[in-house]
Amino acid sequence: MTNSTAGTDGLDLFGTRFSIGATAVSALLFLLGIALGVMGFQQMSIPLAGELSIVTGAVGLLFGLFFGLVALVAAAYMEPGFDDGH
């Protein structure tokens, strides 16, 4: 039987200041994407942008969810590099 040398300590989303900030940004982007999707579905208007259609709402939803997922992955797997002492 072989032993694995790689291990994970789990997803520590609140371990460092960077991961806390990235988790907060991820949550805000998820909420913004959902809000844009709902607003586009209901054909509401946004100040300075005008009226949203279902297509622009869907695009806003997908952009918000994509960048929210990218920020969540960064929060989970990126390690801060400046405090390692290298």
Order of alpha helices (4+ residues) and beta strands (2+ residues): alpha-beta-beta-alpha
